[in-house]
Structure formats: structure tokens, C-alpha cells
Amino acid sequence: MTKQRRPHEGRTGRNDSSRRSSDRKEQLSAQSELNRLKKKITSLKEEISLMPEKEERIRDFFERNAKPVFEKETALKYKFLVYLDESYESNEMSVGEKDILLDLFAEESQGVEDFVTTAEQRKHLLELKYKYDELALGMSREELDQEAVEDTMSLFVNRYGIKPNKAMKTAQTEDELLSAISDYIEAQAQKAIAVAAGEKPKRASRKAKGAESAKISRRMLVEQLEMVQTIEAMQKVYSNLMDELYKGKEEEDTFIAQKAERMKQLAVAGAQKDLAEILILQIEWIEEAAQEAPEEEKELAAYNGKLRFLLTYLNEELDIIKEAPLSGVEVPYTQLRNFAWKDLPIQMNMLFTRHKKDMKGIEEYVSAVSSVSGLKSFLQQYKQSRGDSFLGADDWDWE
């Protein structure tokens, strides 16, 4: 009796061929994905490597072009506030107009002392602010000092997590408090550098009794603390990146030591506030990891997923850096870091053209109110739209 053949018998050759074809397709797909990821890594490495040069180019453009315009604006703002004071003291203003002028001065003088270029102007402006705060609020200078200290302490404690020390708690004026906070920030920075380098932190040296502290602006300290927050945000992300990079190697002594050494390198770069170096180190390690990709299809597909995670983390850090303060550069010029290197020249010129146009508008306005009739007319307009400042601190925040 002839044995009946089952349907699947005799077809193993075709099935094997089909399976091999499917495997080849999956292998080619995984390899193509790896090649795409390598191109992304190369592109990202180029962008990161250009960061220091890009920032220097922005800083140079700002110094040569935009900074003189900002200084001109500051001088104009100072002149405008002095003019308001002279007008208040003159006999040209009615009682009602003087009341409006009090509000206007308080609004337009907010934070101006952080921008003036000379100690003399700063001192003069602070005296004028005391004068108008006393008139508007009916408070003594001691009460105003106490309120300023409390407001400033609240800002730095609640927004930036500063832990008040004895010097901060005993500060009698805002200047004393800012000086104490500055000393605290400097001490923390030196401690971070020492710890990152594996050295014992040194005790901060005490100031000589009676030594006069340098004048420090609130704005300067905010910039320093925003940089600290930037680095802390990056640390959280790169810790995840390093965990992903060494996933599956947690029990191997060689890789444990390598990871520890690399984390130390990142910590040193962070303590030195070298944001570009933090990224450069990581992109080189990711590039190295991409070269070590396995050949077997299933392993390669999983490895590609690992590389995608690493790039996602690194892009997140890059986004954090683009929002960080850029020393010596005012907003919105810091935002120029978001543009590609090739687009930078045209974007810088477009922004500067807009800056000059707005500055011209400010000049025309100040000229228009630099007469008794012009100021009286504006005070009536201001009365109708209080809070809509003309020369406020956010003039150049064009987000």
C-alpha cells in the first residue's frame, strides 16, 4: 500500500528559502536603520562641535553691534527717569498728574539699576527709587530695606532653592543680601569643582571685617543660578543616558570602572560650567557604541533601539542648553543658538534690524514727552492704561 504524503512534507526546501529571504530582509532593514542612526550621530556631533564657535560668534556680534544699542537704551532710560524726577519737582505738574507720575516712575524704574553702566548712575537711581517708594507707599527707608530683603530672599529661596545661611539671615539691606548670596554661590561652585575632581573641598575664606562688598546685581545672580539649574537638569538626563549606555553591563568590573570614570568627567565639565564639553563627551561615547553594534539581526534591532534612546536623551540635553543663559549676551540674542550655523548670519542681521527699529521708536517717544505738554499728554494716556509700561524690563524679550 502506497504511503500517503502529508501536505507539509516535501516542501521544507521552499519554507527554508522563504525563511532565509525573510531573515535577509530583516537583517537589511536593521542594518539600514543602523546606518541612518550613524548619520544622525555624525550630524549631531557636528552641531555639538560647532557650539563653542557658534556661541563665540553670537557673543562677538552682540559686542560689536547690539551692546552699543543696549547701552544707548540704558542711557536713555536713565535720562528719562531723571527727567520724570525733575518734572515731579517742578511747579508745572498738578497734584493729580504728580500722583500718576509716582506710579509711572515706580513701574519704569523697576530693575533699571541692574543695567546702568556706572556706579554713580546706579547710586543716583537707587536714591530716586527710595524717594518715590517713600512717597508712593508712605514707608520709611528702613521699612523699604526690610521689604526689599524679604522679597529678594523669597525669590532666591522659592525659585532657586537657596538655603539661607547666617550672612543672608542677618543682611540689613538688599545689597548686603545679594553679596551674601553671591558668596554662597561662589562657595558652592568651588565645592562642586573639588568634589568632581575627587579633592577635599576647601573652606571658604572669610572676608575682612568692615571690607566693602562689590556691588552685585540681582540680575547677575539670577543668571548664575539659572546656569546652575541648567546643569542640574542636564545631570538628570545624562544619568539616564549613561544607565542606558551601560545597560546589561552592570556586573562587569571593566564597565563599572569605565562608567564611573566617565561620570567623573561629566561632573568635572559640569562643575566648570562647560556645557558644550558635557555634550561632546557623550556624543563621542554614543559614536563609539554605534561602532560596536552586533551583526545578528535580532540583537542589532534591539541595539538600534538602544541607540535611539541615547540620541533622544542627548537631544533633550541640547534643548536644555539652548535655553540657558549665555554669558555677556542679552535676551533675545541668546536665542540665536537655536539656528543652524549656515543660517546664523541672516538671523543675526534680521534680529539686529528689528532691535534698531524698536530703539528708534523709543528715541522718538522720549523726544515727544521731553516737554511739559508732551509729558502731560502722556500722563493722561498712561492713566487710561496703567501697567502698560513703555520702557519696562521686557522690552527686548521677543519670544
C-alpha positions as CSV (number, residue, x, y, z in Angstrom):
1,M,0.0,0.0,0.0
2,T,1.4,3.4,-1.0
3,K,2.1,5.8,1.9
4,Q,0.0,9.0,1.5
5,R,2.2,12.1,1.7
6,R,1.1,14.8,4.2
7,P,0.6,18.3,2.9
8,H,3.7,19.8,4.5
9,E,6.1,17.0,3.5
10,G,8.4,17.6,0.6
11,R,8.2,21.4,0.9
12,T,10.9,22.1,3.5
13,G,13.2,23.5,0.9
14,R,10.8,26.2,-0.1
15,N,10.0,27.0,3.5
16,D,13.7,27.3,4.4
17,S,14.2,29.5,1.3
18,S,11.3,31.8,2.3
19,R,12.6,32.0,5.9
20,R,16.1,32.8,4.7
21,S,14.7,35.5,2.5
22,S,12.7,37.0,5.4
23,D,15.7,36.9,7.6
24,R,17.8,38.7,5.0
25,K,15.1,41.4,4.7
26,E,15.0,41.9,8.4
27,Q,18.8,41.9,8.6
28,L,19.0,44.5,5.8
29,S,16.3,46.6,7.5
30,A,18.2,46.5,10.8
31,Q,21.4,47.4,9.0
32,S,19.7,50.3,7.2
33,E,18.4,51.6,10.5
34,L,21.8,51.4,12.0
35,N,23.2,53.4,9.0
36,R,20.5,56.1,9.5
37,L,21.3,56.3,13.2
38,K,25.1,56.6,12.4
39,K,24.3,59.5,10.1
40,K,22.2,61.2,12.8
41,I,25.1,60.7,15.3
42,T,27.5,62.3,12.8
43,S,25.2,65.2,12.2
44,L,24.6,65.8,15.9
45,K,28.3,65.5,16.6
46,E,28.9,68.3,14.0
47,E,26.3,70.5,15.6
48,I,27.6,70.0,19.1
49,S,31.2,70.5,18.0
50,L,30.2,73.9,16.5
51,M,28.5,75.0,19.7
52,P,31.5,76.9,21.2
53,E,32.3,78.6,17.9
54,K,28.6,79.4,17.4
55,E,28.3,81.0,20.9
56,E,31.6,82.9,20.3
57,R,30.2,84.2,17.0
58,I,27.0,85.3,18.7
59,R,28.9,86.9,21.5
60,D,31.2,88.8,19.1
61,F,28.2,90.0,17.0
62,F,26.5,91.2,20.2
63,E,29.6,93.0,21.5
64,R,30.2,94.8,18.2
65,N,26.6,95.6,17.2
66,A,23.9,95.1,19.8
67,K,25.6,96.0,23.0
68,P,26.1,99.7,22.0
69,V,22.3,99.8,21.2
70,F,21.5,98.4,24.7
71,E,23.9,100.9,26.3
72,K,22.2,103.7,24.4
73,E,18.8,102.4,25.6
74,T,20.0,102.3,29.2
75,A,21.4,105.8,29.0
76,L,18.1,106.9,27.5
77,K,16.1,105.2,30.3
78,Y,18.3,106.8,32.9
79,K,17.8,110.2,31.3
80,F,14.1,109.6,31.1
81,L,13.8,108.7,34.8
82,V,15.9,111.8,35.8
83,Y,13.6,113.9,33.7
84,L,10.5,112.4,35.4
85,D,12.0,113.4,38.8
86,E,12.7,116.9,37.6
87,S,9.2,117.2,36.3
88,Y,7.8,116.0,39.6
89,E,9.7,118.6,41.5
90,S,8.7,121.4,39.1
91,N,5.6,123.6,39.5
92,E,4.3,122.5,36.1
93,M,2.5,119.4,37.3
94,S,-0.8,119.3,39.0
95,V,-1.4,117.2,42.1
96,G,-3.3,114.6,40.1
97,E,-0.5,114.5,37.5
98,K,2.1,114.0,40.2
99,D,0.1,111.1,41.6
100,I,0.1,109.4,38.1
101,L,3.8,110.2,37.8
102,L,4.5,108.4,41.0
103,D,3.1,105.2,39.6
104,L,4.9,105.7,36.2
105,F,8.2,106.2,37.9
106,A,7.8,103.1,40.1
107,E,7.0,101.0,37.0
108,E,9.6,102.3,34.7
109,S,12.4,102.2,37.3
110,Q,11.9,98.5,38.0
111,G,15.2,96.8,37.7
112,V,16.9,99.7,35.9
113,E,19.8,99.7,38.4
114,D,20.8,96.3,37.1
115,F,21.5,97.8,33.7
116,V,23.2,101.1,34.3
117,T,26.9,101.2,33.3
118,T,28.3,103.4,36.1
119,A,28.3,103.1,39.9
120,E,27.4,106.8,40.0
121,Q,24.2,106.3,38.0
122,R,23.3,103.2,40.0
123,K,23.6,105.1,43.2
124,H,21.6,108.0,41.9
125,L,18.8,105.7,40.6
126,L,18.6,103.9,43.9
127,E,18.2,107.2,45.7
128,L,15.4,108.2,43.4
129,K,13.7,104.8,43.8
130,Y,13.9,105.2,47.6
131,K,12.4,108.7,47.2
132,Y,9.5,107.6,45.1
133,D,8.8,104.5,47.1
134,E,8.6,106.5,50.2
135,L,6.2,109.0,48.5
136,A,4.0,106.3,47.0
137,L,3.9,103.8,49.8
138,G,4.4,106.0,52.9
139,M,7.1,103.8,54.2
140,S,10.4,104.7,55.8
141,R,13.8,103.8,54.3
142,E,14.3,101.1,56.9
143,E,10.9,99.6,56.1
144,L,11.7,99.7,52.4
145,D,15.0,98.0,53.0
146,Q,13.4,95.3,55.1
147,E,10.7,94.7,52.4
148,A,13.4,94.5,49.7
149,V,15.4,92.0,51.7
150,E,12.3,89.8,52.3
151,D,11.2,90.0,48.7
152,T,14.7,89.1,47.4
153,M,15.2,86.3,49.9
154,S,11.8,84.9,48.9
155,L,12.8,84.9,45.2
156,F,16.1,83.1,45.7
157,V,14.7,80.6,48.2
158,N,11.5,79.7,46.4
159,R,12.6,79.8,42.8
160,Y,16.2,78.8,43.1
161,G,16.3,76.7,46.2
162,I,18.9,78.7,48.1
163,K,19.3,77.7,51.7
164,P,19.8,80.9,53.8
165,N,23.0,80.9,55.9
166,K,23.8,83.3,58.7
167,A,25.1,86.0,56.4
168,M,21.9,86.0,54.4
169,K,19.7,86.0,57.5
170,T,21.4,88.9,59.1
171,A,21.5,91.1,56.0
172,Q,20.0,94.6,56.6
173,T,19.8,95.8,53.0
174,E,19.3,94.2,49.7
175,D,22.9,94.9,48.7
176,E,24.1,93.0,51.8
177,L,21.8,90.1,51.0
178,L,22.9,90.0,47.3
179,S,26.6,90.0,48.4
180,A,25.9,87.1,50.8
181,I,24.1,85.1,48.1
182,S,27.0,85.7,45.7
183,D,29.5,84.4,48.3
184,Y,27.2,81.3,48.8
185,I,27.1,80.6,45.0
186,E,30.8,81.0,44.6
187,A,31.5,78.7,47.6
188,Q,29.1,76.1,46.1
189,A,30.8,76.3,42.7
190,Q,34.3,75.8,44.2
191,K,32.9,72.9,46.3
192,A,31.4,71.2,43.1
193,I,34.7,71.5,41.3
194,A,36.6,70.0,44.2
195,V,34.2,67.1,44.6
196,A,34.1,66.4,40.9
197,A,37.9,66.2,40.8
198,G,37.9,63.9,43.8
199,E,39.6,66.6,46.0
200,K,38.6,67.7,49.5
201,P,36.6,70.9,49.4
202,K,38.4,73.9,50.9
203,R,36.7,76.2,53.5
204,A,35.6,79.5,52.0
205,S,37.8,82.3,53.1
206,R,36.2,84.9,55.4
207,K,36.0,88.5,54.3
208,A,37.9,91.0,56.3
209,K,35.8,92.7,58.8
210,G,34.5,96.0,57.5
211,A,35.6,95.2,53.9
212,E,33.2,96.7,51.4
213,S,31.5,94.3,49.1
214,A,31.4,94.8,45.4
215,K,28.0,95.9,44.1
216,I,26.2,92.8,42.7
217,S,23.0,93.0,40.8
218,R,20.1,90.7,41.3
219,R,20.1,90.1,37.6
220,M,23.7,88.8,37.7
221,L,22.9,86.3,40.4
222,V,19.7,85.1,38.7
223,E,21.8,84.4,35.6
224,Q,24.4,82.4,37.7
225,L,21.6,80.4,39.4
226,E,19.9,79.7,36.1
227,M,23.1,78.2,34.9
228,V,23.3,76.0,38.0
229,Q,19.7,74.9,37.3
230,T,20.7,74.2,33.6
231,I,23.5,71.9,34.7
232,E,21.3,70.1,37.3
233,A,18.7,69.5,34.6
234,M,21.3,68.1,32.3
235,Q,22.7,65.9,35.1
236,K,19.3,64.2,35.5
237,V,19.2,63.5,31.7
238,Y,22.7,62.3,31.3
239,S,22.4,60.0,34.3
240,N,19.6,58.2,32.4
241,L,21.7,58.3,29.2
242,M,24.7,56.6,31.0
243,D,22.4,54.0,32.6
244,E,21.1,53.1,29.1
245,L,24.6,53.1,27.6
246,Y,25.8,50.5,30.2
247,K,22.6,48.5,30.5
248,G,23.4,44.8,30.7
249,K,27.0,45.5,31.7
250,E,26.2,46.4,35.4
251,E,28.0,43.3,36.7
252,E,31.2,43.6,34.7
253,D,34.1,45.2,36.6
254,T,35.7,46.8,33.5
255,F,32.5,48.6,32.5
256,I,31.7,49.6,36.1
257,A,35.1,51.3,36.3
258,Q,34.6,52.9,32.9
259,K,31.2,54.2,33.7
260,A,32.5,55.7,37.0
261,E,35.4,57.4,35.2
262,R,33.1,58.8,32.5
263,M,30.6,60.1,35.1
264,K,33.5,61.9,36.8
265,Q,34.5,63.5,33.5
266,L,30.9,64.8,33.1
267,A,30.8,66.0,36.7
268,V,34.1,68.0,36.2
269,A,32.7,69.6,33.0
270,G,29.5,70.5,34.8
271,A,31.4,72.0,37.8
272,Q,33.4,74.1,35.3
273,K,30.1,75.1,33.6
274,D,31.4,73.8,30.3
275,L,28.1,72.8,28.8
276,A,29.5,72.0,25.3
277,E,32.1,69.6,26.8
278,I,29.3,67.7,28.6
279,L,27.7,67.0,25.2
280,I,30.9,66.4,23.3
281,L,31.9,63.7,25.7
282,Q,28.6,62.0,25.4
283,I,28.3,62.1,21.6
284,E,31.8,60.6,21.3
285,W,30.7,57.7,23.6
286,I,27.5,57.2,21.6
287,E,29.5,57.2,18.3
288,E,31.8,54.6,19.9
289,A,28.8,52.5,20.9
290,A,27.4,52.6,17.3
291,Q,30.6,51.2,16.0
292,E,30.2,48.2,18.4
293,A,26.8,47.2,17.1
294,P,26.3,43.4,16.8
295,E,25.7,41.8,13.4
296,E,23.0,39.3,14.3
297,E,19.6,40.7,13.2
298,K,17.6,40.3,16.4
299,E,20.5,41.7,18.5
300,L,21.0,44.5,16.0
301,A,17.3,45.5,16.1
302,A,17.4,45.8,19.9
303,Y,20.7,47.6,19.7
304,N,19.2,50.2,17.3
305,G,16.5,50.8,19.9
306,K,19.3,51.5,22.5
307,L,21.0,54.0,20.1
308,R,17.7,55.7,19.6
309,F,17.2,56.1,23.3
310,L,20.7,57.6,23.6
311,L,20.1,60.1,20.9
312,T,16.7,61.1,22.4
313,Y,18.5,61.8,25.8
314,L,21.2,63.8,24.1
315,N,18.8,65.9,22.1
316,E,16.9,66.6,25.3
317,E,20.2,68.0,26.8
318,L,20.8,70.0,23.7
319,D,17.4,71.6,24.1
320,I,18.2,72.5,27.7
321,I,21.4,74.2,26.7
322,K,19.7,76.3,24.1
323,E,17.6,77.9,26.8
324,A,20.5,78.5,29.2
325,P,22.0,82.0,29.8
326,L,24.8,83.0,27.5
327,S,27.4,85.0,29.5
328,G,27.7,88.6,28.2
329,V,24.7,88.3,25.9
330,E,21.2,89.7,26.4
331,V,18.0,88.0,25.5
332,P,16.8,87.7,22.7
333,Y,20.3,87.3,21.2
334,T,20.8,84.2,23.3
335,Q,18.0,82.5,21.3
336,L,20.2,82.7,18.1
337,R,21.7,79.4,19.3
338,N,18.5,77.7,18.0
339,F,19.5,78.4,14.4
340,A,21.8,76.3,12.2
341,W,25.3,77.5,11.6
342,K,24.6,78.3,8.0
343,D,21.5,80.4,8.9
344,L,23.2,82.4,11.7
345,P,24.4,85.4,9.7
346,I,21.0,86.3,8.2
347,Q,19.2,85.6,11.5
348,M,21.6,87.8,13.5
349,N,21.1,90.7,11.0
350,M,17.4,90.3,11.0
351,L,17.3,90.4,14.8
352,F,19.6,93.4,14.9
353,T,17.5,95.3,12.3
354,R,14.4,94.8,14.4
355,H,16.4,95.9,17.5
356,K,17.4,99.1,15.8
357,K,13.9,99.8,14.6
358,D,12.5,99.4,18.1
359,M,15.2,101.6,19.5
360,K,14.3,104.3,17.1
361,G,10.7,104.1,18.3
362,I,11.9,104.6,21.9
363,E,14.0,107.6,20.9
364,E,11.1,109.2,19.1
365,Y,8.9,108.6,22.1
366,V,11.2,110.1,24.7
367,S,11.7,113.1,22.4
368,A,7.9,113.6,22.3
369,V,7.5,113.6,26.0
370,S,10.5,115.7,26.8
371,S,8.4,118.8,27.0
372,V,5.8,119.8,29.6
373,S,2.9,119.5,27.2
374,G,4.2,116.2,25.8
375,L,4.5,114.7,29.3
376,K,1.1,115.9,30.5
377,S,-0.5,114.3,27.4
378,F,1.3,111.0,28.1
379,L,0.3,111.0,31.7
380,Q,-3.3,111.2,30.7
381,Q,-2.8,108.3,28.3
382,Y,-1.0,106.3,31.0
383,K,-3.8,106.9,33.4
384,Q,-6.1,105.1,31.0
385,S,-3.8,102.1,30.5
386,R,-1.8,101.7,33.7
387,G,0.6,98.7,33.8
388,D,1.3,99.0,30.1
389,S,4.9,100.2,30.6
390,F,6.9,102.0,27.9
391,L,10.5,101.4,29.0
392,G,9.9,98.2,31.0
393,A,12.4,95.4,31.6
394,D,10.8,93.1,29.0
395,D,11.2,95.4,26.0
396,W,13.7,93.1,24.3
397,D,12.2,89.8,25.3
398,W,10.7,89.0,21.9
399,E,9.7,85.4,22.4
